[in-house]
């Protein structure tokens, strides 16, 4: 393999895929990226056996096509530290690859390309095309509620439902839940459900932009998404997601309406003196008033009183303040609606008058 191109031809695709490469690997080859040169194009692949990213770029000159794997982070650091607009030449010499740029020369160890785990065909049984901005918004509004390393492995990801005219995403860690949905322009014939693992969701969020469309290919065990010149593939979690519809309350009457930032700022102030482990705050609701209280084992206290639009039943209820703040941050309107049933039931946070996104937070005893 022997190619010559600008520094940027290597740097941009490397930066797009490097997040998949774990710093600690069970297999040495997973610390490498796969370089493939064919038909005048460079393809760079990174994988951790769960998520695979492939980025393509045009190169200026190909003297000899071929494929090899090189240390991912070392290669990225070399490209990153070369001068802008510089030219980089790669030449495979035995089991070493030589990188030259100006008077700089680097010699990197390699591993055979044939040993690199590549996901070729996912046997897609359904394909849909969605707006990139809308799909990113769907993930943005739900991903924060995914569990982390929960023994209920099916919660460590994002549940996606595709039906005739919509795509719905749901995430829950057992203490809070986020749901959002978007319409699709081309109706699908068959409904489908799958769970994308946490790391796959976070990597996909980094790739998605604000314009154009993306193509989703869904197989039995994999999801593949094409975003520009990058191909994202993730294994799917094999598990049964809980019936989320049963845990979404339908509050009537006890509705609090106020400014999103007004309420979020008050919660952030109160959180400063909340218990660092449990992060609990108490909400005291009465006519036209909301009192927020927090304390900690050092006997420190915070209290904030807000004027709000509330005409429901007087009640006291406790929540994890971080969960409330994150739910409010996912609301993208100036005003917010919070619905309550009683002091032992979950609340529902959403945009006033909207039904396509809901955020449920379970109460906690203080």
N, C-alpha and C positions, 0 to 999 in steps of 0.2 A: 504494500500500500504506500502510495506517495502522492500527496496533495499539497496545494498552495492556495491560500486564501487570506482574506483580511482577518484580523483579530476578532472583529465583531461577528463574523460568520460562525465562530466557535463559541464565543462568549454568550451570546443571546440564548441559543438553545441549551447550553449548560446551565445557565441561571434559571431557566424555566423548569428544568427537571431535577435539579440537585436536591430538592426537598425530600425526594423519595429515598435517597441514599442515607441509610442509618450510619451513625458514627461507630456503633458496635454491631458487628455482623456475626451471624452464626456460620456463614459461608464466606470465605475470603473474596470470592469473585463478586459478591454483592456490594463490595466497597468500590468496585470498578463500574465504568460505563462502557457500553458496547458502541464502538465506532464502526459504521458500515458506509462504504463509498461505492456508489453504483449509479451509472447513467448521469454522471456529472453532479450528483447530489450527495450530501452528507446526511446520514441519519445517526442520531445519538439516542441510546436507550438506557434508562435507569429503572431498576426494579428492586423491590424488597420481598418478592414472592406473593405479596398481597396486592400491591399497586404497581403498575407499570406505566411509565411515561416515555413516549417516543417523540423527539423533535427533529424536524428536517430543516435543512438550509442549503442554499446554492453555494457552491465553491467556485473559485476563479479558475483553477487549473487542476486537472486530474491526470497525473502521469501514469499511475497504476492503481486500479480499483482494488478493494480488498476489505477485510474486516478484522478487528482486534479489540480487546478490552484494555482500558488504561485506568489507573487510579483516579477516581472521580474528583475528589477535592483538590488533589495536587494539580491536576490538569486545569481545573477551574481557577485556582490561585495563580497559576502561571499566566493564563489568559487575562485575568483581571489586572495583573500587575505590569503587563506590557503596555507600552505607550499607545494612546488612541490612534486609530487609523494605521497601525503597523501591520506588516505582512507576516504571516506565520506559515512555516513549512513543516509538514509532518512526513517522516520517512521511517517505515518499519525496517529494522535491521535485525534479523534473527528474532530473538525473544525480547528485544528492546525497541522502543520507539524514540526517535530523535526529533526534537522540536527545535527549530531555529527561527530566530527573528532578529534581524540586524546582527549585532555582535553577541547576542545572547544565544546560549545553547543548553538544552536540557535533555537528559537521558532518563526515560521512565521505564520501569519494569512493566511487563504485560502478562496477561493470561489469555489462553486460547478462546476465541470467539465461540467455538463449538461447545464450550462448557457453560455459556451464559444462558440462564433460563429465560426463554422468550415465549410470550403468549401469541400464537399465530392466529388461530381461528377460534372465535368464541361461540360459533354456531348460533348466531342471532336468530331469534324467532319473532322479533318485532323491532321496527325502527320508527322513530318519530323525530320530527324537526321542530325545535322550539326557539323562541327569541332568546338571545344570549343574556340580555339585561333582565328579562323576566325570570329566567331560570336562576340567575345569580341572586335575584331578590328572594326567590323561593328558598334557597339554601341559607341566605343571610338571616332570614326571619325564623329559622328553625334550628340551625346547627348547634347553637349555644346550649340547648337543652339535652344534647346527647350525653349518655353516661360515659364515665371514664373507668375502664378496667372493672366493670361490674361483673359479678359472677353470672348474672343473667346476660350472657354474651350478646343476645339479640337486642339489648338496649344500647350496646356500644356502637351505634351506627344510626343512620337515618332511614326511616321507613318511607318508601315511595310507592304511591298508588297511581296507576294510569288507567283511566276509564275512557268512555267515548269521547268526551270533549274537554277533559281537564287532567292536570297532574297535581297530585296532593302530596305534600311532604309532612311527616310527623316525627318528632323526636321527644323522648322522655327519659328521665333518669329515675323515675319512681317518685320524685318529690315535686316535679313541675313538668309541664308539657307545652310544646309549641306546635301549632298546626298552621299551615299556609297552603293555598292552592292557586293555580293559574289555569287559564283557559288555553287550549291549543286550537290552532286554526284548521288542522286537518284531522277530522275524527278518526279514531282507531276502531278496528273491528272487534278486538278482544281486550278485556281488562287484564291488568297484570300488576303484581305486587312484588317488591324486592327490598332488601335491606343493604345499603351501602355502608361499609365499615367507616369508622370515625376518620381514620387517616385519609381514606379516599375522598371523603367529603371536604376535608380541609385542603387537600391538594387541588381538588377541582375548583374550590373557591379562588385559589390563587391564579388559576388560568383564565377564569371567566371575566369578560370585559363588559362594556356597555353597548356594543353595537353588533349587528349581524345576527346570524343564526348558528345554532349548534345541532349536530345530529347525534341522537342517542340510539345505540344499538344494544338491545337487551337479550342476553342469552340465558341459559339455564343457570349457569354459575358465575357469569361475568356481566359487567356493564362496560360498554365502550362509548366514549364521547370524543368527537372530533371538534377541536377548537382551533381554528386557523391552521397553522402548520404543526400543531401538536396533537398527538393521539393519546388519550387517557384510557387506561383499562384497569378495572378493579375487580377483584373477586367479590362475590356477594356473600353475605352472612346467611348460613342455612339455619333458619330458626323461625318460630312462629311469633310474630309481634302481637302484643296484647291488644284486646279490643278497646282502642282508645276512645271510641264514642261513648262508652259507659262512664268514663271519668270526667267528661266535660259537662260541668253543671250548666243549668239554664236558669240563671238568676232573674227574678222578676221583682221589680219594686225597689230593691235596695241597690240603686245605681248611683255611683259617685262620678261626677263629671268635673274635670278641672284641666288646667294646662299641664301638658306632659312634662315640660322642663321644670315647671313650678313644683310639681310633686317629686320629680326625680331629685332635684337639688335638695329638698328637705330630707329625703331619705338618705342621701349621701352625707349630709351633715350629721344626722342621727347615727349613721353607721360608724362614725369615728369612735364613738364610745360604746358600741355594742360589744358583746362577748366575742372575742376573736375566734373562738372555736365554733360556736353555734350561730353567730351572726343574727340573733333574734331582735326584732323590733315589735313593739305593741302599737296597734292602731286603735284609737278610741274614736268611734264614729257617732256623731249626733247631728241634729239639724243644722245644716249650713256650716258644719265645723268638722275638722279632722285634726286630732292630736296625735303626734308621733312621739313615742317614748323609747328610749334604749338605756341599758345600764350594763355594767360589767362586774366581775369579781373584785375589782379594786374600789367598788362602791362609787364609781363615777357615773353620772347620769347626763342624758341629753333629752331635751324636750322641744318640740316645735309644734306650733298651732297654725293651721291653715284655714282660710275661708274657702269653702268648696261648695259645689252644687250637690247637696245630698239631702233627700227627704225621706229616707228609709228608716228602718228600725234602729234604735240605738244599740250599739254592740261594741265589745272589745274583742280583738282578734290579733294573734301573733303570726309573724311570717319571718322567713329568712330574708333579710334585707337585700342580699345580693341577687336573689331570685327575682324580687320585685324590680330592682334597678335594671336587670338585664331584659326583663319583659318590657319595661317602659322604653328602653333603648331600641327595641325592635319595632315599636310603634312609629310610623313615619308621618304622623300628622301633629299639628300643634296642640290639639286637645286629645284627651284620653278618657275612656270610659272603663270603670272598674266595677264589676258586679259582684255582690255578696249575697249569700243565702242566710247563714248564721255563723256563730263564732267557731263552729266545728267543721265547716265546709270550705272547700277550695274557692278561691276568687277567680274571676275571669277578666283579663286585661285585653282591651282591643281598641281599635279606632272607632270613634262614634259612627254608627250607621253602616259599618262594614261587616261583612260576614266571611271574607276570604282568609282572614288571619285571626287566630285566637291564641292567647297565652294563659295557661292555667297554673296557678301556684297553690300548693297544699298549705294549710295552716300548720303552725307548730305551737306547742304548749310552752309558755314562759313561766 
